[in-house]
């Protein structure tokens, strides 16, 4: 048996409960992983609260998509992993648990020096950031505006864009300016007059924008500054994107990701792990909570606590 976090009704963090679950032996092309850390993402809280569309609840629903741990068993036809290998899990289901079984394709080897907490922090943020930048074809000739640059997705966006030669301006609160600068972007405070402040920082113009904030300001300023609406994307206001004439990637968008976009999200993981191993990518960790304290972890996410929050079984 393993311990897992579930909910049986939509609601606040308090609907998350601890339960025992059976862990089947891994099947063909599957591995069992003893979870050392699970990543807590804002989408987890939105699904739990019913703020993001999901199937009707018909029983206890597991939580989480990202984790890191150690392979405890392998199924038939698995040739990429052995028992004892340290791995990162992404795009899986029910990772808020002490042990999980996942398809081999949802795992990547975890390089030496990459902790379980950092590995668990990667999946959703790096996949979203990497795919969005690829979809917008951001490169050396671009000046990119990133809204919510100090969040986990925003930090990943900044780092990839800078690595690919773009000039980046990123919104954040002033208390987070140092982190934004550390990653290679020019920080700018959100709030009244944002468009004018960005124009002053980027007199050559802004060629692309990514909204990871979901505010009216983020959308309006992006529309005011970027001439080509096909190079504006929202990661939060997916339902509204069509009415603005801009692009959306998940974030409630009725348009599913294409096969190419899904492929880019998967490609992000080995690319990012290699960058981490080479010291060219940084993850800001926030507080870590025991698995049983998942409600407190979700409350921290909703309160906007800085850094990537993780659960430790």
Order of alpha helices (4+ residues) and beta strands (2+ residues): beta-beta-beta-alpha-beta-beta-beta-beta-beta-alpha-alpha-beta-alpha-beta-alpha-beta-alpha-beta-alpha-beta-alpha-beta-alpha-beta-alpha-beta
